Amino acid sequence: MKKAGIITIILLHVGLLIAQQDPQYSHFMFNQAGNNPGFAGYSGQINALVINRQQWMGLKGAPQTTFMAIDAPFKLFGINSGGGLIISDDQLGFEKNFTAKLTYAYIKNIGAGNIGIGISAGIFNKSINGTWQFPEQQEPVFPNGDSRKLVFDLDLGAYFAIENFHIGIASAHITKPELAFTGGGNIYLKRHILLNSAYNIQLANALIDLTPSVMAKTDGTALQFDININLLYNKKIWGGVTYRNKDAMILLAGTSVFSDIKIGLAYEIGLSKIRKSNIGSFEVLLGYSFMLEGGRPPQTYRSVRFL
Protein backbone atom coordinates (compact mmCIF):
# COMPACT_ATOMS: atom_id res chain seq x y z
CA MET A 1 0.00 0.00 0.00
CA LYS A 2 2.85 2.36 0.78
CA LYS A 3 4.36 1.85 -2.67
CA ALA A 4 0.97 2.33 -4.31
CA GLY A 5 0.48 5.50 -2.28
CA ILE A 6 3.82 6.88 -3.44
CA ILE A 7 2.95 6.12 -7.06
CA THR A 8 -0.41 7.84 -6.60
CA ILE A 9 1.26 10.97 -5.24
CA ILE A 10 3.63 10.97 -8.22
CA LEU A 11 0.73 10.68 -10.63
CA LEU A 12 -1.27 13.38 -8.89
CA HIS A 13 1.61 15.80 -9.15
CA VAL A 14 2.38 14.76 -12.71
CA GLY A 15 -1.30 15.26 -13.50
CA LEU A 16 -1.22 18.74 -12.01
CA LEU A 17 1.87 19.58 -14.02
CA ILE A 18 0.77 18.25 -17.41
CA ALA A 19 -3.02 18.40 -17.19
CA GLN A 20 -2.91 21.41 -19.51
CA GLN A 21 -0.58 19.70 -21.97
CA ASP A 22 -1.76 17.84 -25.06
CA PRO A 23 -0.85 14.19 -25.65
CA GLN A 24 2.57 13.65 -27.21
CA TYR A 25 3.32 11.06 -29.87
CA SER A 26 6.47 9.18 -30.85
CA HIS A 27 5.18 9.13 -34.45
CA PHE A 28 4.84 12.92 -34.71
CA MET A 29 6.54 12.91 -38.12
CA PHE A 30 3.67 10.85 -39.56
CA ASN A 31 0.90 12.69 -37.75
CA GLN A 32 0.84 15.93 -39.73
CA ALA A 33 -2.96 16.12 -39.74
CA GLY A 34 -3.04 15.99 -35.95
CA ASN A 35 -0.23 18.50 -35.51
CA ASN A 36 -1.38 21.13 -37.97
CA PRO A 37 -4.82 21.95 -39.46
CA GLY A 38 -3.06 23.38 -42.52
CA PHE A 39 -2.08 19.87 -43.63
CA ALA A 40 -5.65 18.65 -44.24
CA GLY A 41 -5.92 17.55 -47.88
CA TYR A 42 -2.37 18.63 -48.62
CA SER A 43 -1.03 15.23 -49.71
CA GLY A 44 -3.70 14.91 -52.42
CA GLN A 45 -4.86 11.58 -50.97
CA ILE A 46 -7.43 10.38 -48.50
CA ASN A 47 -5.43 9.52 -45.39
CA ALA A 48 -6.66 7.57 -42.37
CA LEU A 49 -4.49 7.23 -39.28
CA VAL A 50 -4.82 5.50 -35.91
CA ILE A 51 -2.27 5.74 -33.09
CA ASN A 52 -2.45 3.91 -29.77
CA ARG A 53 -0.03 4.98 -27.07
CA GLN A 54 0.70 3.24 -23.75
CA GLN A 55 2.92 5.57 -21.73
CA TRP A 56 4.93 4.54 -18.64
CA MET A 57 3.78 0.93 -18.81
CA GLY A 58 3.52 -0.79 -15.43
CA LEU A 59 2.71 2.42 -13.55
CA LYS A 60 -0.76 2.66 -11.99
CA GLY A 61 -2.89 5.27 -13.73
CA ALA A 62 -0.30 5.91 -16.45
CA PRO A 63 -1.40 7.80 -19.60
CA GLN A 64 -3.16 5.84 -22.34
CA THR A 65 -4.06 7.58 -25.58
CA THR A 66 -5.94 6.61 -28.72
CA PHE A 67 -5.83 9.03 -31.65
CA MET A 68 -7.70 8.84 -34.95
CA ALA A 69 -7.60 11.19 -37.94
CA ILE A 70 -8.81 11.28 -41.51
CA ASP A 71 -8.20 14.00 -44.09
CA ALA A 72 -8.93 14.40 -47.79
CA PRO A 73 -8.65 16.98 -50.59
CA PHE A 74 -11.66 18.55 -52.28
CA LYS A 75 -12.68 21.66 -54.17
CA LEU A 76 -14.93 24.25 -52.55
CA PHE A 77 -16.38 26.70 -55.09
CA GLY A 78 -13.43 25.84 -57.33
CA ILE A 79 -10.90 26.46 -54.54
CA ASN A 80 -8.36 23.77 -53.67
CA SER A 81 -9.25 22.74 -50.16
CA GLY A 82 -8.87 19.97 -47.62
CA GLY A 83 -10.99 18.70 -44.79
CA GLY A 84 -10.72 16.22 -41.99
CA LEU A 85 -11.85 14.78 -38.69
CA ILE A 86 -9.70 14.36 -35.58
CA ILE A 87 -10.66 12.30 -32.52
CA SER A 88 -8.53 11.79 -29.42
CA ASP A 89 -9.21 9.88 -26.20
CA ASP A 90 -6.59 10.46 -23.50
CA GLN A 91 -6.67 8.91 -20.02
CA LEU A 92 -4.37 9.78 -17.11
CA GLY A 93 -5.06 8.54 -13.61
CA PHE A 94 -8.13 10.38 -12.34
CA GLU A 95 -8.85 12.27 -15.58
CA LYS A 96 -10.06 11.51 -19.10
CA ASN A 97 -9.86 13.96 -21.99
CA PHE A 98 -11.87 13.53 -25.17
CA THR A 99 -11.44 15.72 -28.25
CA ALA A 100 -13.38 15.76 -31.52
CA LYS A 101 -12.69 18.38 -34.19
CA LEU A 102 -13.48 19.12 -37.82
CA THR A 103 -10.73 20.63 -39.96
CA TYR A 104 -10.74 22.82 -43.05
CA ALA A 105 -7.66 23.97 -45.01
CA TYR A 106 -7.23 26.36 -47.93
CA ILE A 107 -4.44 25.15 -50.24
CA LYS A 108 -2.64 27.49 -52.63
CA ASN A 109 0.35 27.24 -54.92
CA ILE A 110 3.15 29.69 -54.10
CA GLY A 111 6.02 29.61 -56.57
CA ALA A 112 7.60 26.15 -56.52
CA GLY A 113 5.74 25.14 -53.36
CA ASN A 114 2.29 24.93 -51.85
CA ILE A 115 0.88 26.35 -48.65
CA GLY A 116 -2.06 25.11 -46.62
CA ILE A 117 -3.78 27.40 -44.10
CA GLY A 118 -6.23 25.60 -41.86
CA ILE A 119 -8.55 25.74 -38.89
CA SER A 120 -9.82 23.01 -36.56
CA ALA A 121 -12.93 23.51 -34.44
CA GLY A 122 -14.70 21.17 -32.09
CA ILE A 123 -15.17 20.03 -28.52
CA PHE A 124 -12.90 19.25 -25.60
CA ASN A 125 -14.42 17.22 -22.76
CA LYS A 126 -12.60 16.62 -19.46
CA SER A 127 -13.88 14.05 -16.96
CA ILE A 128 -12.44 13.85 -13.44
CA ASN A 129 -12.97 10.98 -11.01
CA GLY A 130 -12.59 12.54 -7.57
CA THR A 131 -12.72 9.15 -5.83
CA TRP A 132 -9.70 7.74 -7.70
CA GLN A 133 -7.25 8.74 -4.93
CA PHE A 134 -6.48 6.79 -1.78
CA PRO A 135 -8.59 8.08 1.16
CA GLU A 136 -5.57 9.32 3.15
CA GLN A 137 -4.42 11.38 0.19
CA GLN A 138 -7.55 13.33 -0.68
CA GLU A 139 -6.85 16.56 -2.53
CA PRO A 140 -9.38 19.36 -1.90
CA VAL A 141 -8.87 20.89 -5.35
CA PHE A 142 -10.50 17.86 -6.98
CA PRO A 143 -14.29 17.45 -7.02
CA ASN A 144 -15.91 14.62 -5.10
CA GLY A 145 -17.27 11.89 -7.35
CA ASP A 146 -17.39 12.19 -11.13
CA SER A 147 -17.36 15.59 -12.79
CA ARG A 148 -17.35 16.54 -16.50
CA LYS A 149 -16.86 19.79 -18.36
CA LEU A 150 -17.32 20.41 -22.08
CA VAL A 151 -15.88 23.43 -23.92
CA PHE A 152 -15.47 24.67 -27.49
CA ASP A 153 -11.89 24.46 -28.75
CA LEU A 154 -10.16 26.04 -31.75
CA ASP A 155 -6.80 25.51 -33.49
CA LEU A 156 -5.08 27.33 -36.36
CA GLY A 157 -2.15 26.29 -38.55
CA ALA A 158 -0.12 26.86 -41.70
CA TYR A 159 1.85 24.22 -43.60
CA PHE A 160 4.33 24.92 -46.42
CA ALA A 161 6.33 22.47 -48.56
CA ILE A 162 8.79 22.91 -51.41
CA GLU A 163 10.58 20.01 -53.06
CA ASN A 164 11.91 17.83 -50.21
CA PHE A 165 11.41 20.33 -47.39
CA HIS A 166 8.38 21.16 -45.29
CA ILE A 167 7.67 23.41 -42.34
CA GLY A 168 4.50 23.94 -40.34
CA ILE A 169 3.42 26.19 -37.51
CA ALA A 170 0.22 25.82 -35.52
CA SER A 171 -1.45 27.19 -32.43
CA ALA A 172 -3.68 24.96 -30.31
CA HIS A 173 -6.41 26.15 -27.90
CA ILE A 174 -6.55 29.63 -29.43
CA THR A 175 -9.31 30.85 -27.12
CA LYS A 176 -7.76 29.31 -23.96
CA PRO A 177 -11.09 27.82 -22.83
CA GLU A 178 -11.77 27.48 -19.11
CA LEU A 179 -13.11 24.34 -17.46
CA ALA A 180 -14.61 25.37 -14.11
CA PHE A 181 -15.04 22.50 -11.64
CA THR A 182 -16.76 22.62 -8.28
CA GLY A 183 -14.47 23.18 -5.32
CA GLY A 184 -12.39 25.80 -7.11
CA GLY A 185 -10.54 23.38 -9.36
CA ASN A 186 -10.60 25.56 -12.48
CA ILE A 187 -8.45 24.45 -15.42
CA TYR A 188 -7.47 26.53 -18.43
CA LEU A 189 -6.40 24.94 -21.69
CA LYS A 190 -3.25 26.93 -22.28
CA ARG A 191 -2.48 28.10 -25.78
CA HIS A 192 0.31 26.03 -27.36
CA ILE A 193 2.57 26.85 -30.29
CA LEU A 194 3.85 23.93 -32.39
CA LEU A 195 6.63 24.11 -34.96
CA ASN A 196 7.31 21.08 -37.15
CA SER A 197 9.88 20.76 -39.93
CA ALA A 198 11.60 18.02 -41.95
CA TYR A 199 13.92 17.59 -44.91
CA ASN A 200 14.03 14.50 -47.12
CA ILE A 201 17.61 13.64 -48.23
CA GLN A 202 18.20 11.33 -51.18
CA LEU A 203 21.45 9.46 -50.54
CA ALA A 204 23.87 8.17 -53.18
CA ASN A 205 22.16 4.82 -52.90
CA ALA A 206 18.84 5.45 -54.65
CA LEU A 207 17.12 2.90 -52.41
CA ILE A 208 17.79 4.89 -49.24
CA ASP A 209 16.21 8.15 -48.05
CA LEU A 210 17.25 9.97 -44.89
CA THR A 211 14.73 12.27 -43.23
CA PRO A 212 15.70 14.40 -40.22
CA SER A 213 12.74 16.13 -38.57
CA VAL A 214 12.01 18.22 -35.52
CA MET A 215 8.94 19.07 -33.46
CA ALA A 216 9.03 21.94 -30.96
CA LYS A 217 6.18 22.78 -28.58
CA THR A 218 5.77 25.58 -26.08
CA ASP A 219 3.05 27.09 -23.93
CA GLY A 220 5.05 30.25 -23.34
CA THR A 221 6.62 29.01 -20.11
CA ALA A 222 8.24 25.69 -21.07
CA LEU A 223 9.75 24.30 -24.27
CA GLN A 224 9.76 20.68 -25.38
CA PHE A 225 11.36 19.45 -28.59
CA ASP A 226 11.75 16.13 -30.41
CA ILE A 227 14.62 15.59 -32.85
CA ASN A 228 14.26 12.58 -35.13
CA ILE A 229 16.22 10.84 -37.88
CA ASN A 230 14.42 8.24 -40.00
CA LEU A 231 16.00 6.00 -42.60
CA LEU A 232 13.70 4.71 -45.36
CA TYR A 233 14.71 1.71 -47.48
CA ASN A 234 13.13 1.07 -50.86
CA LYS A 235 10.15 3.28 -49.94
CA LYS A 236 8.86 0.39 -47.80
CA ILE A 237 10.84 -0.13 -44.58
CA TRP A 238 11.94 2.52 -42.14
CA GLY A 239 13.77 2.76 -38.85
CA GLY A 240 14.76 5.73 -36.77
CA VAL A 241 15.66 7.27 -33.46
CA THR A 242 14.28 10.33 -31.64
CA TYR A 243 15.56 12.37 -28.72
CA ARG A 244 12.97 14.21 -26.62
CA ASN A 245 14.68 16.72 -24.39
CA LYS A 246 14.93 15.67 -20.74
CA ASP A 247 12.30 12.98 -21.30
CA ALA A 248 13.09 10.02 -23.55
CA MET A 249 15.04 8.28 -26.28
CA ILE A 250 12.73 6.67 -28.82
CA LEU A 251 13.31 3.80 -31.25
CA LEU A 252 11.01 3.56 -34.29
CA ALA A 253 10.49 0.95 -36.99
CA GLY A 254 7.81 0.35 -39.60
CA THR A 255 6.89 -0.91 -43.01
CA SER A 256 4.56 -0.23 -45.91
CA VAL A 257 2.21 -2.98 -47.06
CA PHE A 258 0.89 -2.85 -50.64
CA SER A 259 2.20 0.75 -50.80
CA ASP A 260 -0.93 2.18 -49.17
CA ILE A 261 -0.96 0.58 -45.70
CA LYS A 262 1.65 1.55 -43.13
CA ILE A 263 2.39 -0.05 -39.77
CA GLY A 264 4.75 1.58 -37.28
CA LEU A 265 6.04 0.69 -33.81
CA ALA A 266 7.85 2.88 -31.30
CA TYR A 267 9.42 2.19 -27.91
CA GLU A 268 10.45 4.97 -25.54
CA ILE A 269 13.21 4.67 -22.96
CA GLY A 270 12.64 7.25 -20.25
CA LEU A 271 15.36 9.67 -19.19
CA SER A 272 13.58 11.34 -16.26
CA LYS A 273 13.39 10.04 -12.68
CA ILE A 274 9.98 8.51 -13.29
CA ARG A 275 11.67 5.84 -15.46
CA LYS A 276 12.39 3.87 -12.26
CA SER A 277 8.65 3.25 -11.79
CA ASN A 278 7.82 1.91 -15.28
CA ILE A 279 9.12 -0.24 -18.11
CA GLY A 280 8.96 2.37 -20.84
CA SER A 281 6.33 3.57 -23.31
CA PHE A 282 5.00 1.78 -26.40
CA GLU A 283 3.18 3.16 -29.42
CA VAL A 284 1.52 1.56 -32.44
CA LEU A 285 0.62 3.36 -35.68
CA LEU A 286 -1.65 2.17 -38.48
CA GLY A 287 -2.14 4.28 -41.59
CA TYR A 288 -4.06 3.79 -44.82
CA SER A 289 -3.95 6.09 -47.85
CA PHE A 290 -5.78 5.93 -51.16
CA MET A 291 -6.89 8.14 -54.05
CA LEU A 292 -10.35 8.60 -55.46
CA GLU A 293 -10.84 7.85 -59.13
CA GLY A 294 -9.81 10.70 -61.38
CA GLY A 295 -6.36 11.09 -59.94
CA ARG A 296 -5.07 13.50 -57.41
CA PRO A 297 -4.07 17.16 -57.52
CA PRO A 298 -0.45 17.97 -58.43
CA GLN A 299 1.93 18.00 -55.49
CA THR A 300 5.54 19.04 -55.17
CA TYR A 301 6.94 15.84 -53.67
CA ARG A 302 6.19 12.58 -51.93
CA SER A 303 8.09 11.16 -48.95
CA VAL A 304 7.73 8.91 -45.92
CA ARG A 305 6.04 11.82 -44.14
CA PHE A 306 2.93 11.41 -46.26
CA LEU A 307 0.77 8.52 -45.15
C-alpha positions in Angstrom: 0.0 0.0 0.0 2.9 2.4 0.8 4.4 1.9 -2.7 1.0 2.3 -4.3 0.5 5.5 -2.3 3.8 6.9 -3.4 2.9 6.1 -7.1 -0.4 7.8 -6.6 1.3 11.0 -5.2 3.6 11.0 -8.2 0.7 10.7 -10.6 -1.3 13.4 -8.9 1.6 15.8 -9.1 2.4 14.8 -12.7 -1.3 15.3 -13.5 -1.2 18.7 -12.0 1.9 19.6 -14.0 0.8 18.2 -17.4 -3.0 18.4 -17.2 -2.9 21.4 -19.5 -0.6 19.7 -22.0 -1.8 17.8 -25.1 -0.8 14.2 -25.7 2.6 13.6 -27.2 3.3 11.1 -29.9 6.5 9.2 -30.9 5.2 9.1 -34.5 4.8 12.9 -34.7 6.5 12.9 -38.1 3.7 10.8 -39.6 0.9 12.7 -37.7 0.8 15.9 -39.7 -3.0 16.1 -39.7 -3.0 16.0 -35.9 -0.2 18.5 -35.5 -1.4 21.1 -38.0 -4.8 21.9 -39.5 -3.1 23.4 -42.5 -2.1 19.9 -43.6 -5.7 18.7 -44.2 -5.9 17.5 -47.9 -2.4 18.6 -48.6 -1.0 15.2 -49.7 -3.7 14.9 -52.4 -4.9 11.6 -51.0 -7.4 10.4 -48.5 -5.4 9.5 -45.4 -6.7 7.6 -42.4 -4.5 7.2 -39.3 -4.8 5.5 -35.9 -2.3 5.7 -33.1 -2.4 3.9 -29.8 0.0 5.0 -27.1 0.7 3.2 -23.8 2.9 5.6 -21.7 4.9 4.5 -18.6 3.8 0.9 -18.8 3.5 -0.8 -15.4 2.7 2.4 -13.5 -0.8 2.7 -12.0 -2.9 5.3 -13.7 -0.3 5.9 -16.5 -1.4 7.8 -19.6 -3.2 5.8 -22.3 -4.1 7.6 -25.6 -5.9 6.6 -28.7 -5.8 9.0 -31.6 -7.7 8.8 -35.0 -7.6 11.2 -37.9 -8.8 11.3 -41.5 -8.2 14.0 -44.1 -8.9 14.4 -47.8 -8.6 17.0 -50.6 -11.7 18.5 -52.3 -12.7 21.7 -54.2 -14.9 24.2 -52.6 -16.4 26.7 -55.1 -13.4 25.8 -57.3 -10.9 26.5 -54.5 -8.4 23.8 -53.7 -9.3 22.7 -50.2 -8.9 20.0 -47.6 -11.0 18.7 -44.8 -10.7 16.2 -42.0 -11.8 14.8 -38.7 -9.7 14.4 -35.6 -10.7 12.3 -32.5 -8.5 11.8 -29.4 -9.2 9.9 -26.2 -6.6 10.5 -23.5 -6.7 8.9 -20.0 -4.4 9.8 -17.1 -5.1 8.5 -13.6 -8.1 10.4 -12.3 -8.9 12.3 -15.6 -10.1 11.5 -19.1 -9.9 14.0 -22.0 -11.9 13.5 -25.2 -11.4 15.7 -28.2 -13.4 15.8 -31.5 -12.7 18.4 -34.2 -13.5 19.1 -37.8 -10.7 20.6 -40.0 -10.7 22.8 -43.1 -7.7 24.0 -45.0 -7.2 26.4 -47.9 -4.4 25.2 -50.2 -2.6 27.5 -52.6 0.4 27.2 -54.9 3.2 29.7 -54.1 6.0 29.6 -56.6 7.6 26.2 -56.5 5.7 25.1 -53.4 2.3 24.9 -51.8 0.9 26.4 -48.6 -2.1 25.1 -46.6 -3.8 27.4 -44.1 -6.2 25.6 -41.9 -8.6 25.7 -38.9 -9.8 23.0 -36.6 -12.9 23.5 -34.4 -14.7 21.2 -32.1 -15.2 20.0 -28.5 -12.9 19.2 -25.6 -14.4 17.2 -22.8 -12.6 16.6 -19.5 -13.9 14.1 -17.0 -12.4 13.8 -13.4 -13.0 11.0 -11.0 -12.6 12.5 -7.6 -12.7 9.1 -5.8 -9.7 7.7 -7.7 -7.3 8.7 -4.9 -6.5 6.8 -1.8 -8.6 8.1 1.2 -5.6 9.3 3.2 -4.4 11.4 0.2 -7.5 13.3 -0.7 -6.8 16.6 -2.5 -9.4 19.4 -1.9 -8.9 20.9 -5.4 -10.5 17.9 -7.0 -14.3 17.5 -7.0 -15.9 14.6 -5.1 -17.3 11.9 -7.4 -17.4 12.2 -11.1 -17.4 15.6 -12.8 -17.3 16.5 -16.5 -16.9 19.8 -18.4 -17.3 20.4 -22.1 -15.9 23.4 -23.9 -15.5 24.7 -27.5 -11.9 24.5 -28.7 -10.2 26.0 -31.7 -6.8 25.5 -33.5 -5.1 27.3 -36.4 -2.2 26.3 -38.5 -0.1 26.9 -41.7 1.9 24.2 -43.6 4.3 24.9 -46.4 6.3 22.5 -48.6 8.8 22.9 -51.4 10.6 20.0 -53.1 11.9 17.8 -50.2 11.4 20.3 -47.4 8.4 21.2 -45.3 7.7 23.4 -42.3 4.5 23.9 -40.3 3.4 26.2 -37.5 0.2 25.8 -35.5 -1.5 27.2 -32.4 -3.7 25.0 -30.3 -6.4 26.2 -27.9 -6.6 29.6 -29.4 -9.3 30.8 -27.1 -7.8 29.3 -24.0 -11.1 27.8 -22.8 -11.8 27.5 -19.1 -13.1 24.3 -17.5 -14.6 25.4 -14.1 -15.0 22.5 -11.6 -16.8 22.6 -8.3 -14.5 23.2 -5.3 -12.4 25.8 -7.1 -10.5 23.4 -9.4 -10.6 25.6 -12.5 -8.4 24.5 -15.4 -7.5 26.5 -18.4 -6.4 24.9 -21.7 -3.3 26.9 -22.3 -2.5 28.1 -25.8 0.3 26.0 -27.4 2.6 26.8 -30.3 3.9 23.9 -32.4 6.6 24.1 -35.0 7.3 21.1 -37.1 9.9 20.8 -39.9 11.6 18.0 -41.9 13.9 17.6 -44.9 14.0 14.5 -47.1 17.6 13.6 -48.2 18.2 11.3 -51.2 21.5 9.5 -50.5 23.9 8.2 -53.2 22.2 4.8 -52.9 18.8 5.5 -54.7 17.1 2.9 -52.4 17.8 4.9 -49.2 16.2 8.1 -48.0 17.2 10.0 -44.9 14.7 12.3 -43.2 15.7 14.4 -40.2 12.7 16.1 -38.6 12.0 18.2 -35.5 8.9 19.1 -33.5 9.0 21.9 -31.0 6.2 22.8 -28.6 5.8 25.6 -26.1 3.0 27.1 -23.9 5.1 30.3 -23.3 6.6 29.0 -20.1 8.2 25.7 -21.1 9.8 24.3 -24.3 9.8 20.7 -25.4 11.4 19.5 -28.6 11.8 16.1 -30.4 14.6 15.6 -32.8 14.3 12.6 -35.1 16.2 10.8 -37.9 14.4 8.2 -40.0 16.0 6.0 -42.6 13.7 4.7 -45.4 14.7 1.7 -47.5 13.1 1.1 -50.9 10.2 3.3 -49.9 8.9 0.4 -47.8 10.8 -0.1 -44.6 11.9 2.5 -42.1 13.8 2.8 -38.9 14.8 5.7 -36.8 15.7 7.3 -33.5 14.3 10.3 -31.6 15.6 12.4 -28.7 13.0 14.2 -26.6 14.7 16.7 -24.4 14.9 15.7 -20.7 12.3 13.0 -21.3 13.1 10.0 -23.6 15.0 8.3 -26.3 12.7 6.7 -28.8 13.3 3.8 -31.2 11.0 3.6 -34.3 10.5 0.9 -37.0 7.8 0.3 -39.6 6.9 -0.9 -43.0 4.6 -0.2 -45.9 2.2 -3.0 -47.1 0.9 -2.8 -50.6 2.2 0.8 -50.8 -0.9 2.2 -49.2 -1.0 0.6 -45.7 1.7 1.6 -43.1 2.4 0.0 -39.8 4.7 1.6 -37.3 6.0 0.7 -33.8 7.8 2.9 -31.3 9.4 2.2 -27.9 10.5 5.0 -25.5 13.2 4.7 -23.0 12.6 7.2 -20.2 15.4 9.7 -19.2 13.6 11.3 -16.3 13.4 10.0 -12.7 10.0 8.5 -13.3 11.7 5.8 -15.5 12.4 3.9 -12.3 8.6 3.3 -11.8 7.8 1.9 -15.3 9.1 -0.2 -18.1 9.0 2.4 -20.8 6.3 3.6 -23.3 5.0 1.8 -26.4 3.2 3.2 -29.4 1.5 1.6 -32.4 0.6 3.4 -35.7 -1.6 2.2 -38.5 -2.1 4.3 -41.6 -4.1 3.8 -44.8 -4.0 6.1 -47.9 -5.8 5.9 -51.2 -6.9 8.1 -54.0 -10.3 8.6 -55.5 -10.8 7.9 -59.1 -9.8 10.7 -61.4 -6.4 11.1 -59.9 -5.1 13.5 -57.4 -4.1 17.2 -57.5 -0.5 18.0 -58.4 1.9 18.0 -55.5 5.5 19.0 -55.2 6.9 15.8 -53.7 6.2 12.6 -51.9 8.1 11.2 -48.9 7.7 8.9 -45.9 6.0 11.8 -44.1 2.9 11.4 -46.3 0.8 8.5 -45.2 
